[in-house]
């Protein structure tokens, strides 16, 4: 059987599912069915066409396995036409953007499903740009065309205006005289597909073009126009199509369907993607779903055709996985001086055949199932993962055994013996694996120390976790519940890395932070409802940041000294510390002797400079008069990691208001002659750095008060033209925001503020929408505008002013306004606003 791993994103910009609660396969959580949205991504596997006899196969697509450009395999007679599709359904709400991001990393292709009534929404633009960053080929499916007010033509033009790609119509809706959707037109094969009214979409009648002329001459003429426009659009982006056009005597209708499919495959595989195939339908009635699945098989790439996934084997060393497995990507020779041979034996280098035979997988999702326990969803990128394999977690540097392997069908599971490269599977029962971890396995690896060489630090498609901006306090109802609540919070963190748990040292409160109000509400429901944690949760609050305004160096270097008994042994270490504000431009001023300095970027735009003036890069002394670094503190990379951990822990809590530090420059000076003692350990040095930074922050706060920084959001608001002025005035006056752009500007921007390729909407072919209620014309779209009189506002607004904004926006716009927002940056507050915020806290 030929396996085509096509992972489909099924909810871009769609805030309501077009299915009833009882039939939603991938939305199986109670909170998802209650709210009507996707909260957690779900992975299912199925075959298309379905195995066994199906009237759809001979009727509509007799060309399976013969499409030029489609990778073919030696098919068996029973499954010659069947392909395996792995589908991932992801959330559409802006608060769950990180859930979409971590799923995008494992996709080979995607289907962007648009609401035929609402059109291209702001969150659609954001996820589209994210998919472009990961170079994922995409199709477009315009859904809900059976609803009143659906406008296929308007939505097609919005695809060009808002997403910056040329829509290539591979299908058009087939309307009755009364305005009801009775089928779709197949532009590639020049036929109409008529669905039985009131049926489940399985009974389909194919009507060829000649028969259409006698049955519905208007639809037949529109189908011809669509074919001409499709060929002309493809010819502008593909030279082979130009040759096919000339070979067909310049007759667009005479070009073979297989040639058009091959051309579409080449176009959507281009980077950046400039052509987006568009299909119409109504998924609730299964109208147009079969041609869409045919397109998934025909157009989207298999795992072997997709771009080589990015890997990282050391800081600053990145490349493709195939490069690493072939031995072409190696870590540069480290300058660290190794420990003495008596204490550590060097690991033998890995042979290339060992690397080629290894299994590399990415854990993209962790779920706590009430029946099966913890389930780890993973995508295998190379080799084959077999049952009872030992997996080395390169992020946590621990090993675990995969005792069972599952293939998931929404909430149902089937046990399998192996998971091949390109496939998605599930491992139940892993104790440590988190979302985003890289798992490797190959024969001969030590289960305790893991594989030798650079493969032990391999990172598949690393991703940055966005900073949380909301938080709630979590308090157990009794001391007996504290342990269970801690375990439940740890499980939530394994599931969702965009959540963050911290403990306030002064009050002892546990704080749960997240990306948005809905995000925290869902986490709260999961904690109390699903995980049965008996806890009290406070109201949602905003996560501010602190920033120093003066240097602690005016009073001299703060000496951080740690001396304490740990596990019956005394440990002592020291380091010199100076903290100072980062310049407004973010420039870092370094000393003249830069060869003995290392610079590290920490969270929240904090920076660390470690100066070792008496040490070489390998830990040896610069002269015979100064001591070198002891073997117990080598290599230098381990020493730097200890300092980073200590400084990061100190920056997590500001000296004045207990918020994390932001835009702070920390300078550490380390001299073995003054800071190393006979009982010094790396842990002691990390603690010394933490204590020194905390003291330096207090010194800086005494000399000049720290400033409070607030999160500023990039907000994209869609409103009708009649309420545009009221919303702009509310944002700029009442909420202290600044307008970035309106859709009347000539430059098109996406919802995250990035530029979108300019598309001449007047050149886009789209069939008329005679039954669309209030549909706009081409002029309504403009450059980046919305049809139907809808306008888009992009603004930067303080997060505090956006809490509960949805209700206010709906009251301003009569329920028609919508918005999305993402964190843009943290800005320093003015004195008056800072006083108002602090008084509100007290």
KOLRO-164133 format. One line per 10 residues: their letters; for each residue x, y, z negated of C-alpha. Coordinates in Angstrom, 3 decimals. Example, Ala and Ser with C-alpha at 12.3 -4.5 7.8 and 13.67 -1.06 7.14 Angstrom:
# residues 2
as> 12.300 -4.500 -7.800  13.670 -1.060 -7.140 .
END
This chain:
# residues 842
xxxxxxxxxx> 0.000 0.000 0.000  1.139 3.505 0.725  1.038 5.710 -2.370  0.447 9.422 -1.916  0.750 11.219 -5.236  -1.369 14.316 -4.787  -2.220 16.121 -8.009  -5.208 18.409 -7.614  -5.930 21.528 -9.668  -9.712 21.579 -9.802 .
xxxxxxxxxx> -10.640 24.784 -11.613  -8.778 27.858 -10.398  -10.835 30.873 -11.215  -13.956 28.770 -11.854  -15.210 29.520 -15.343  -18.179 27.158 -15.159  -18.202 23.570 -13.953  -20.520 22.770 -11.064  -21.640 19.523 -12.681  -23.954 18.625 -15.513 .
xxxxxxxxxx> -22.539 17.617 -18.883  -23.311 13.970 -18.466  -21.439 13.592 -15.167  -18.262 15.545 -15.946  -15.539 12.902 -15.709  -12.416 14.877 -16.633  -14.066 17.173 -19.227  -14.657 14.539 -21.876  -13.824 16.488 -25.066  -16.885 17.592 -27.088 .
xxxxxxxxxx> -15.689 21.221 -27.074  -15.335 21.114 -23.270  -18.866 19.848 -22.717  -20.289 22.258 -25.280  -18.599 25.311 -23.714  -18.800 24.159 -20.078  -15.087 24.802 -19.432  -11.913 22.766 -19.152  -9.707 23.118 -22.255  -7.168 20.324 -21.828 .
xxxxxxxxxx> -5.816 19.074 -18.534  -6.902 15.514 -17.747  -5.230 13.062 -15.369  -7.101 10.395 -13.411  -6.090 8.043 -10.617  -8.249 6.780 -7.757  -7.976 5.433 -4.215  -9.122 7.256 -1.114  -10.783 5.984 0.928  -12.228 3.689 -1.756 .
xxxxxxxxxx> -11.041 0.110 -1.579  -13.497 -2.219 0.120  -16.149 -1.468 2.698  -17.322 2.127 2.898  -19.338 3.605 5.760  -17.351 6.837 5.525  -14.104 5.292 6.806  -15.074 4.207 10.329  -17.586 7.038 10.725  -15.553 10.117 9.906 .
xxxxxxxxxx> -11.859 9.379 9.924  -10.814 6.543 12.205  -7.268 7.874 12.440  -5.965 6.841 8.996  -2.348 5.795 9.063  -1.767 7.176 12.568  -1.439 10.900 11.842  1.883 12.246 13.135  4.032 13.424 10.276  2.205 11.205 7.755 .
xxxxxxxxxx> 4.714 8.823 6.136  3.673 5.294 7.053  4.371 2.022 5.297  3.767 -1.643 6.022  0.086 -1.830 5.140  -1.719 -5.008 4.223  -5.002 -5.721 5.961  -7.020 -5.238 2.764  -5.656 -1.794 1.905  -4.369 -0.413 5.194 .
xxxxxxxxxx> -6.495 2.719 4.925  -6.246 3.372 1.191  -4.033 5.892 -0.585  -3.578 6.384 -4.327  -4.302 9.916 -5.545  -3.362 11.170 -9.004  -5.622 14.091 -9.870  -5.078 16.570 -12.704  -7.965 18.808 -13.741  -6.653 21.968 -15.436 .
xxxxxxxxxx> -8.313 24.878 -17.289  -9.379 28.063 -15.567  -9.539 30.392 -18.580  -6.684 32.884 -18.995  -6.032 31.821 -22.614  -4.972 28.381 -21.342  -2.509 29.604 -18.718  0.327 27.651 -20.329  -1.730 24.456 -20.013  -1.911 25.137 -16.269 .
xxxxxxxxxx> 1.799 25.962 -16.062  2.963 22.708 -17.615  0.668 20.765 -15.270  1.869 22.681 -12.208  5.383 21.360 -12.805  4.362 17.793 -11.965  2.207 18.502 -8.895  3.052 17.598 -5.319  0.080 19.482 -3.911  -2.963 21.357 -5.158 .
xxxxxxxxxx> -6.525 22.197 -4.192  -7.673 25.672 -5.187  -11.433 25.516 -5.718  -13.212 28.844 -5.376  -16.724 29.825 -6.385  -18.608 30.676 -3.192  -20.727 33.174 -5.133  -18.036 34.901 -7.243  -15.246 34.670 -4.648  -11.558 35.039 -5.548 .
xxxxxxxxxx> -11.336 35.942 -9.237  -8.430 37.472 -11.145  -7.312 34.230 -12.797  -7.285 32.588 -9.355  -4.698 35.118 -8.213  -2.512 34.465 -11.247  -2.482 30.677 -10.872  -1.944 31.022 -7.113  1.199 33.082 -7.729  2.376 30.522 -10.303 .
xxxxxxxxxx> 1.908 27.725 -7.772  3.895 29.770 -5.247  6.755 30.007 -7.748  6.800 26.200 -7.986  6.547 25.890 -4.148  3.401 23.763 -4.309  1.487 23.311 -1.003  -2.167 24.296 -1.424  -5.566 23.758 0.181  -8.654 25.885 -0.504 .
xxxxxxxxxx> -12.140 24.515 -1.124  -15.020 27.030 -1.269  -17.521 25.442 -3.627  -21.157 26.122 -4.685  -22.348 27.069 -1.199  -25.752 25.561 -2.028  -26.444 28.371 -4.524  -28.281 31.610 -3.923  -25.929 34.434 -3.001  -23.150 32.167 -1.737 .
xxxxxxxxxx> -21.000 33.930 0.876  -18.467 31.706 2.611  -17.284 34.334 5.085  -16.736 36.951 2.390  -14.770 34.484 0.262  -12.584 33.563 3.238  -11.671 37.194 3.777  -10.898 37.555 0.077  -8.454 34.638 0.371  -6.447 36.709 2.821 .
xxxxxxxxxx> -6.831 40.026 0.990  -6.225 38.790 -2.563  -3.998 35.712 -2.192  -1.801 36.969 0.646  -2.178 33.945 2.961  -3.885 33.471 6.306  -7.014 31.308 5.857  -7.154 28.521 8.454  -10.773 27.386 8.640  -10.855 23.611 8.999 .
xxxxxxxxxx> -14.566 23.538 8.249  -17.552 25.886 8.270  -20.918 25.589 6.445  -23.944 24.356 8.387  -27.076 26.227 7.343  -30.724 25.516 8.080  -33.062 28.209 9.392  -34.338 28.638 5.820  -30.828 29.281 4.492  -30.203 25.892 2.879 .
xxxxxxxxxx> -26.866 24.085 3.177  -27.440 20.886 5.143  -23.860 19.989 6.023  -20.485 21.210 7.211  -18.809 21.638 10.567  -15.551 19.764 11.182  -13.470 22.308 13.109  -10.562 19.917 13.690  -12.639 17.117 15.244  -15.390 19.388 16.663 .
xxxxxxxxxx> -18.431 17.798 15.097  -21.103 18.460 12.533  -21.477 16.407 9.363  -25.108 16.342 8.244  -25.947 15.209 4.699  -29.283 13.714 3.680  -31.310 16.308 1.763  -31.682 15.368 -1.884  -29.139 12.555 -1.581  -25.891 11.909 -3.444 .
xxxxxxxxxx> -23.672 12.761 -0.489  -22.856 9.186 0.519  -25.134 9.128 3.571  -23.511 11.299 6.243  -24.364 11.599 9.912  -21.669 12.749 12.326  -23.005 14.826 15.266  -20.617 15.439 18.160  -20.354 18.845 19.810  -22.433 17.935 22.902 .
xxxxxxxxxx> -25.329 16.801 20.731  -25.011 19.916 18.574  -25.626 22.140 21.600  -29.111 20.691 22.029  -29.868 20.568 18.292  -28.380 23.855 16.979  -26.840 25.963 19.726  -25.871 28.771 17.337  -23.910 26.445 15.062  -22.248 24.774 18.070 .
xxxxxxxxxx> -21.087 28.176 19.339  -19.750 29.106 15.885  -17.863 25.802 15.750  -16.173 26.677 19.050  -15.214 30.113 17.726  -13.768 28.516 14.626  -11.656 26.077 16.695  -10.297 28.898 18.876  -9.433 30.981 15.809  -7.783 28.014 14.096 .
xxxxxxxxxx> -5.531 27.215 17.072  -4.584 30.866 17.581  -3.721 31.293 13.908  -1.576 28.148 13.860  0.197 29.149 17.074  1.396 32.349 15.384  3.236 30.298 12.771  4.260 27.119 14.584  6.105 26.792 17.908  4.989 23.187 18.445 .
xxxxxxxxxx> 1.360 24.326 18.493  2.243 26.814 21.222  3.628 23.922 23.300  0.485 21.846 22.654  -1.650 24.818 23.655  0.221 25.214 26.935  0.103 21.447 27.566  -3.705 21.578 27.171  -3.926 24.214 29.950  -4.524 26.940 27.354 .
xxxxxxxxxx> -7.784 25.319 26.260  -8.088 25.417 22.476  -10.905 22.851 22.514  -8.796 20.301 24.389  -6.009 20.052 21.780  -6.027 16.702 20.006  -7.048 16.598 16.297  -3.835 14.751 15.419  -1.782 17.646 16.811  -3.719 20.155 14.697 .
xxxxxxxxxx> -3.309 18.041 11.548  0.432 17.717 12.151  0.695 21.462 12.631  -1.249 22.166 9.440  1.109 19.870 7.522  4.135 21.732 8.797  2.622 25.112 7.985  1.605 24.393 4.392  5.032 22.863 3.716  6.721 26.147 4.608 .
xxxxxxxxxx> 8.195 28.242 1.803  6.590 30.678 1.250  3.272 29.245 2.379  1.622 31.568 4.885  -1.286 29.339 6.019  -3.984 27.958 3.704  -6.436 25.392 5.137  -9.987 26.211 3.966  -12.854 23.738 3.562  -16.512 24.464 2.602 .
xxxxxxxxxx> -18.868 22.423 0.456  -21.003 21.937 -2.640  -19.464 19.445 -5.040  -22.616 18.962 -7.115  -24.270 17.332 -4.074  -20.989 15.881 -2.738  -21.384 17.973 0.410  -18.006 18.476 2.063  -16.117 16.491 -0.592  -15.200 13.617 1.741 .
xxxxxxxxxx> -13.560 15.886 4.375  -11.666 17.577 1.534  -10.295 14.261 0.283  -9.390 13.366 3.867  -7.432 16.631 3.991  -5.667 15.769 0.738  -4.425 12.541 2.300  -3.698 14.037 5.729  -2.106 17.358 4.771  -0.598 17.371 1.290 .
xxxxxxxxxx> 2.857 15.806 0.811  3.722 12.515 -0.821  6.258 12.452 -3.706  9.032 11.614 -1.236  8.295 14.706 0.855  8.094 17.221 -1.969  10.989 19.537 -2.796  13.685 18.183 -5.085  12.721 18.964 -8.717  14.985 21.382 -10.546 .
xxxxxxxxxx> 17.108 20.008 -13.385  19.453 21.543 -15.934  22.390 19.601 -17.390  24.040 22.415 -19.348  23.436 26.120 -19.992  23.733 27.894 -16.660  24.173 24.671 -14.643  21.086 23.870 -12.568  20.379 22.006 -9.371  18.242 19.291 -7.814 .
xxxxxxxxxx> 17.587 15.888 -9.343  18.828 14.088 -6.233  22.067 16.098 -6.438  22.555 14.962 -10.013  21.741 11.316 -9.296  24.141 11.284 -6.347  26.940 12.718 -8.488  27.146 16.056 -6.650  25.859 18.065 -9.632  28.204 17.780 -12.612 .
xxxxxxxxxx> 28.900 19.878 -15.667  31.990 22.050 -15.480  34.888 20.944 -17.626  34.147 22.372 -21.050  36.861 24.442 -22.731  36.054 22.934 -26.118  38.869 21.129 -27.893  37.599 17.612 -28.686  37.719 16.106 -32.123  40.622 13.871 -32.984 .
xxxxxxxxxx> 40.522 10.376 -31.563  40.383 8.852 -35.021  36.981 10.400 -35.682  35.242 10.129 -32.312  35.859 7.952 -29.300  35.119 9.498 -25.927  32.164 7.945 -24.118  32.993 6.190 -20.837  31.757 8.086 -17.790  28.593 6.859 -16.114 .
xxxxxxxxxx> 28.936 5.128 -12.790  26.872 6.565 -9.968  24.989 3.297 -9.612  23.929 3.623 -13.268  22.527 7.075 -12.563  20.729 5.904 -9.428  19.124 3.030 -11.322  18.026 5.215 -14.211  14.461 6.316 -14.826  13.831 10.042 -15.277 .
xxxxxxxxxx> 10.404 11.222 -16.415  8.810 14.425 -17.698  6.269 14.413 -20.540  3.858 17.123 -19.385  1.046 16.513 -21.871  0.532 15.032 -25.353  -2.969 14.154 -26.603  -4.175 12.818 -29.968  -6.798 10.244 -29.019  -9.057 9.159 -31.914 .
xxxxxxxxxx> -9.041 5.516 -30.725  -5.595 5.027 -29.152  -3.507 7.405 -31.248  -0.997 9.772 -29.643  -0.896 9.509 -25.838  2.051 10.958 -23.901  1.285 11.749 -20.245  4.360 11.672 -18.041  5.412 11.958 -14.410  8.163 9.611 -13.238 .
xxxxxxxxxx> 10.600 11.350 -10.885  13.160 8.597 -10.199  13.451 4.878 -10.763  10.706 2.758 -12.322  9.576 2.864 -15.933  8.864 -0.647 -17.224  7.143 -1.831 -20.360  9.357 -2.150 -23.481  11.944 0.225 -22.012  13.990 2.340 -24.408 .
xxxxxxxxxx> 13.548 6.040 -23.630  16.072 8.699 -24.616  14.528 12.096 -25.375  17.106 14.586 -24.076  15.433 17.513 -25.867  15.305 15.968 -29.348  18.272 13.577 -28.868  16.300 10.597 -30.189  15.267 7.290 -28.646  11.871 5.583 -28.604 .
xxxxxxxxxx> 10.510 2.379 -27.121  7.649 2.352 -24.617  5.867 -0.758 -25.867  2.769 -0.201 -23.700  2.102 1.628 -20.434  -1.315 2.875 -19.315  -2.956 4.352 -16.230  -5.665 6.821 -17.222  -9.057 7.261 -15.606  -10.251 10.333 -17.559 .
xxxxxxxxxx> -11.006 8.861 -20.996  -10.613 5.233 -19.871  -7.280 3.403 -19.718  -5.889 0.337 -17.927  -2.659 -1.345 -19.071  0.107 -1.727 -16.466  3.556 -3.309 -16.453  5.404 -0.416 -14.785  5.093 3.117 -13.463  6.877 3.808 -10.201 .
xxxxxxxxxx> 8.560 7.019 -9.074  6.031 9.681 -8.101  3.291 8.227 -10.298  1.627 9.574 -13.440  1.144 7.308 -16.433  0.663 7.299 -20.195  2.724 5.904 -23.071  0.782 5.407 -26.313  2.362 5.399 -29.756  5.476 7.546 -29.263 .
xxxxxxxxxx> 6.375 9.304 -32.527  8.557 12.183 -31.361  7.904 13.093 -27.715  6.415 16.562 -27.196  4.941 18.373 -24.234  7.797 19.392 -21.925  10.349 16.811 -23.107  12.536 14.925 -20.618  12.718 11.141 -21.044  15.450 8.977 -19.439 .
xxxxxxxxxx> 16.080 5.256 -19.526  18.563 2.862 -17.944  20.205 -0.461 -18.731  23.180 -0.419 -21.086  22.263 2.751 -22.976  22.963 2.762 -26.712  19.550 3.045 -28.430  21.036 5.147 -31.262  23.363 7.516 -29.422  21.625 7.477 -26.048 .
xxxxxxxxxx> 23.290 7.490 -22.640  26.809 8.826 -22.298  27.855 11.707 -20.118  25.780 14.619 -18.896  22.594 12.563 -18.487  22.040 12.764 -22.256  21.365 16.499 -21.863  19.339 16.340 -18.635  16.364 18.764 -18.562  13.665 18.301 -15.907 .
xxxxxxxxxx> 12.009 21.537 -14.775  12.508 23.537 -18.002  9.773 26.033 -18.815  9.717 29.130 -21.022  6.968 29.254 -23.645  5.253 32.674 -23.649  5.190 34.524 -26.987  2.022 34.081 -29.105  0.162 37.321 -29.835  -2.696 36.239 -32.141 .
xxxxxxxxxx> -2.515 34.351 -35.421  -4.746 32.993 -38.190  -3.926 31.911 -41.726  -4.457 28.251 -42.660  -4.968 27.324 -46.314  -5.760 23.822 -47.643  -8.882 23.428 -49.755  -6.771 21.595 -52.328  -3.143 20.620 -52.870  -4.038 17.040 -52.007 .
xxxxxxxxxx> -4.961 18.158 -48.488  -1.666 20.003 -47.849  0.142 16.935 -46.485  -2.666 16.006 -44.082  -2.929 19.593 -42.851  0.831 19.696 -42.227  0.658 16.475 -40.208  -2.337 17.775 -38.238  -0.559 21.041 -37.428  2.526 19.129 -36.263 .
xxxxxxxxxx> 0.302 17.077 -33.975  -1.241 20.270 -32.538  2.263 21.601 -31.847  3.202 18.382 -30.033  0.098 18.754 -27.893  0.435 22.462 -27.177  3.879 24.160 -27.356  2.248 27.570 -26.847  0.950 27.260 -30.430  3.353 28.246 -33.197 .
xxxxxxxxxx> 3.301 27.539 -36.941  5.214 29.613 -39.490  5.146 30.093 -43.262  5.104 33.511 -44.912  7.864 33.376 -47.539  6.248 35.977 -49.812  2.653 34.724 -49.832  3.339 31.092 -48.940  0.573 31.216 -46.323  0.761 29.004 -43.254 .
xxxxxxxxxx> 0.174 31.004 -40.065  -1.020 29.463 -36.779  -0.265 31.620 -33.717  -1.664 31.333 -30.184  -2.114 33.021 -26.804  -5.610 34.439 -27.195  -8.827 34.527 -29.165  -10.394 31.543 -27.391  -7.098 29.644 -27.595  -7.048 29.971 -31.386 .
xxxxxxxxxx> -10.754 29.222 -31.683  -10.247 25.934 -29.846  -7.179 25.107 -31.966  -9.201 25.871 -35.093  -12.028 23.618 -33.902  -9.551 20.847 -33.114  -7.904 21.149 -36.526  -11.109 21.149 -38.578  -13.436 19.153 -36.327  -11.365 16.557 -34.463 .
xxxxxxxxxx> -8.440 16.086 -36.881  -10.653 16.327 -39.992  -8.379 18.779 -41.793  -10.046 20.251 -44.882  -8.762 23.803 -44.688  -9.889 27.423 -44.776  -8.901 29.561 -41.827  -8.735 33.346 -41.944  -9.774 35.787 -39.260  -7.814 36.238 -36.040 .
xxxxxxxxxx> -5.094 38.865 -36.348  -2.510 40.370 -33.990  1.148 39.357 -34.054  3.216 42.552 -34.148  7.019 42.811 -34.042  9.560 44.851 -36.008  12.605 46.658 -34.642  15.512 48.297 -36.473  16.099 51.989 -35.744  19.568 52.311 -37.262 .
xxxxxxxxxx> 22.756 50.284 -37.550  23.799 48.486 -40.719  27.449 49.092 -39.743  27.410 52.581 -41.249  27.806 50.962 -44.673  30.398 48.481 -43.443  30.180 44.870 -42.316  27.846 42.723 -44.401  29.551 39.529 -45.528  27.144 36.615 -45.461 .
xxxxxxxxxx> 28.371 33.975 -47.926  26.580 30.687 -48.524  27.594 28.493 -51.458  25.247 25.838 -52.679  25.058 22.185 -53.661  23.247 20.066 -51.083  22.644 16.344 -51.672  25.222 16.272 -54.464  27.949 17.996 -52.434  28.987 21.635 -52.540 .
xxxxxxxxxx> 29.145 23.505 -49.240  30.452 26.992 -48.626  30.831 29.205 -45.567  30.865 32.825 -44.545  30.538 35.248 -41.632  30.559 39.022 -41.083  27.312 40.608 -39.843  26.257 43.928 -38.309  22.767 44.592 -36.903  21.847 47.510 -34.655 .
xxxxxxxxxx> 18.994 48.473 -32.323  19.171 47.425 -28.697  19.433 50.339 -26.284  16.268 51.392 -24.456  17.643 50.075 -21.164  18.542 46.757 -22.775  22.267 47.276 -22.178  24.666 45.499 -24.525  27.788 47.405 -25.524  30.672 44.975 -26.025 .
xxxxxxxxxx> 34.062 45.446 -27.578  37.216 45.878 -25.534  38.448 42.396 -26.448  35.633 40.559 -24.638  37.517 37.300 -24.065  36.918 36.382 -27.715  33.179 37.203 -27.614  30.161 35.147 -26.600  26.734 36.670 -25.924  23.461 34.777 -26.429 .
xxxxxxxxxx> 19.910 35.854 -25.685  17.443 34.919 -28.421  13.648 35.071 -28.590  11.796 38.412 -28.381  14.658 40.181 -26.582  17.029 39.811 -29.512  20.692 39.315 -28.679  23.598 37.745 -30.558  27.287 38.524 -30.043  29.728 36.175 -31.772 .
xxxxxxxxxx> 33.288 37.480 -32.004  36.127 35.091 -32.859  39.196 37.366 -32.539  41.642 34.818 -33.977  40.448 31.798 -31.964  40.861 30.626 -28.398  37.949 29.255 -26.426  38.755 25.683 -27.484  38.988 26.528 -31.206  42.759 26.714 -31.421 .
xxxxxxxxxx> 44.484 29.699 -33.026  45.666 32.636 -30.920  48.925 32.688 -32.870  50.825 30.526 -35.309  50.097 32.993 -38.127  46.333 32.387 -38.053  44.548 29.091 -38.757  42.686 27.167 -36.069  39.194 25.784 -36.381  39.029 22.536 -38.409 .
xxxxxxxxxx> 38.053 19.347 -36.597  34.889 19.109 -38.712  33.573 22.307 -37.070  34.431 21.354 -33.487  33.518 21.653 -30.693  33.055 25.414 -30.370  29.660 24.891 -28.727  28.433 23.247 -31.954  29.684 26.219 -33.965  27.884 28.654 -31.652 .
xxxxxxxxxx> 24.690 26.606 -31.917  24.867 26.777 -35.722  25.218 30.563 -35.605  22.322 30.862 -33.134  20.062 28.749 -35.332  20.905 30.789 -38.420  20.395 34.144 -36.706  17.131 33.007 -35.084  15.783 31.933 -38.471  16.640 35.325 -39.963 .
xxxxxxxxxx> 15.079 37.248 -37.064  11.793 35.403 -37.551  10.955 37.709 -40.469  11.457 41.462 -40.578  12.589 43.340 -43.710  9.661 45.776 -43.996  6.449 44.177 -42.689  7.446 40.478 -42.370  6.859 40.405 -38.591  9.456 38.817 -36.259 .
xxxxxxxxxx> 12.280 41.082 -35.107  12.341 42.470 -31.559  15.026 44.272 -29.499  17.687 43.749 -32.169  21.400 43.236 -31.499  23.229 41.060 -34.043  27.042 41.049 -34.124  28.783 38.209 -35.967  32.514 38.240 -36.708  33.984 34.872 -37.619 .
xxxxxxxxxx> 37.555 34.469 -38.918  38.593 31.022 -40.233  41.089 32.655 -42.594  38.271 34.441 -44.471  35.156 32.392 -43.732  36.272 28.739 -43.724  36.794 26.795 -46.951  37.705 23.161 -47.671  34.015 22.253 -48.025  32.705 24.322 -45.071 .
xxxxxxxxxx> 30.183 22.604 -42.794  28.236 23.694 -39.738  25.054 23.762 -41.827  26.745 26.048 -44.364  27.826 28.447 -41.590  24.291 28.499 -40.169  22.939 29.354 -43.627  25.637 32.015 -44.083  24.599 33.627 -40.791  20.953 33.588 -41.879 .
xxxxxxxxxx> 21.676 35.148 -45.263  24.027 37.720 -43.757  21.505 38.835 -41.120  18.725 39.100 -43.714  20.934 41.303 -45.894  22.040 43.421 -42.927  18.409 43.959 -41.918  17.616 45.182 -45.437  20.597 47.556 -45.317  19.438 48.928 -41.954 .
xxxxxxxxxx> 15.860 49.340 -43.226  17.070 51.345 -46.239  19.029 53.789 -44.090  16.230 54.220 -41.505  12.749 52.727 -41.519  12.022 49.905 -39.126  9.603 50.552 -36.274  6.520 48.495 -35.565  6.061 47.149 -32.025  2.732 46.057 -30.608 .
xxxxxxxxxx> 1.947 43.723 -27.700  0.789 45.548 -24.574  -1.345 43.527 -22.176  -1.556 43.684 -18.403  -5.328 43.686 -17.919  -7.125 42.998 -14.639  -10.785 44.079 -14.663  -13.328 43.347 -11.905  -16.349 45.675 -11.933  -18.959 46.902 -9.502 .
xxxxxxxxxx> -18.314 50.255 -7.859  -21.117 51.995 -9.758  -19.464 51.302 -13.142  -15.886 51.917 -12.013  -15.671 55.431 -13.496  -17.088 54.430 -16.877  -14.671 51.526 -17.253  -11.631 53.600 -16.192  -12.590 56.345 -18.671  -13.067 53.789 -21.450 .
xxxxxxxxxx> -9.660 52.210 -20.798  -7.676 55.443 -20.463  -9.411 57.530 -23.164  -11.006 55.351 -25.816  -8.444 52.518 -25.718  -5.213 54.368 -25.028  -4.423 52.397 -21.876  -2.695 53.450 -18.680  -4.085 52.610 -15.240  -1.537 50.762 -13.093 .
xxxxxxxxxx> -3.549 50.501 -9.900  -7.026 50.572 -8.397  -8.000 48.429 -5.431  -8.260 51.503 -3.204  -4.462 51.743 -3.122  -2.706 50.521 -0.023  -0.379 48.149 -1.861  -1.990 44.880 -2.837  -1.081 43.499 -6.263  -2.032 40.274 -7.982 .
xxxxxxxxxx> -3.468 40.001 -11.483  0.010 39.760 -12.994  1.149 42.943 -11.272  3.334 41.241 -8.650  3.153 42.218 -4.993  1.050 40.139 -2.605  1.829 39.800 1.097  -0.243 42.241 3.138  -2.850 40.604 5.356  -4.867 42.473 8.000 .
xxxxxxxxxx> -8.363 41.402 6.958  -9.841 42.560 10.276  -7.883 39.787 12.046  -9.307 37.016 9.847  -11.999 34.910 11.458  -14.930 34.141 9.159  -18.431 32.968 10.095  -21.291 35.339 9.280  -23.097 35.163 5.937  -26.719 35.821 6.880 .
xxxxxxxxxx> -27.992 34.365 3.615  -25.548 36.022 1.179  -27.257 38.359 -1.259  -25.628 41.772 -1.257  -22.574 40.636 0.684  -20.136 43.334 1.661  -18.574 43.969 5.027  -14.913 44.164 5.953  -14.606 47.716 4.737  -15.491 46.622 1.202 .
xxxxxxxxxx> -12.386 44.460 1.041  -9.903 47.148 1.989  -6.351 46.352 0.917  -6.786 44.141 -2.123  -10.406 45.023 -2.906  -13.331 42.776 -3.666  -16.320 42.384 -1.433  -19.873 43.156 -2.397  -19.019 46.566 -3.856  -16.747 45.022 -6.543 .
xxxxxxxxxx> -13.564 46.874 -7.474  -10.468 45.803 -9.360  -8.633 47.773 -12.049  -5.139 46.854 -13.267  -4.114 48.575 -16.516  -1.731 48.272 -19.440  -3.601 48.358 -22.754  -2.508 47.679 -26.375  -3.734 44.270 -27.467  -5.392 45.712 -30.573 .
xxxxxxxxxx> -7.785 47.632 -28.327  -8.684 44.509 -26.322  -9.932 42.392 -29.224  -13.619 41.703 -28.557  -13.461 43.679 -25.297  -15.527 41.196 -23.278  -18.765 42.084 -25.074  -18.081 45.793 -24.666  -17.291 45.383 -20.954  -20.506 43.468 -20.357 .
xxxxxxxxxx> -22.516 46.202 -22.053  -20.826 48.827 -19.850  -21.418 46.911 -16.618  -24.736 45.207 -17.280  -23.067 41.808 -17.617  -21.311 41.939 -14.226  -17.777 42.871 -15.354  -15.043 40.287 -15.990  -11.394 40.597 -16.980  -8.196 38.629 -17.578 .
xxxxxxxxxx> -5.055 39.685 -19.420  -1.500 38.506 -20.007  1.287 39.784 -22.246  3.251 42.450 -20.385  5.714 43.610 -23.043  6.082 44.893 -26.614  6.162 48.664 -27.052  7.292 50.719 -30.027  4.437 52.531 -31.785  4.359 56.233 -32.475 .
xxxxxxxxxx> 4.338 57.421 -36.073  0.633 58.271 -36.197  -0.506 55.031 -34.578  1.826 53.010 -36.807  0.292 54.605 -39.920  -3.215 53.820 -38.652  -2.327 50.174 -38.003  -0.625 49.737 -41.384  -3.539 51.328 -43.208  -5.882 48.967 -41.385 .
xx> -3.823 46.001 -42.606  -4.032 47.089 -46.239 .
END
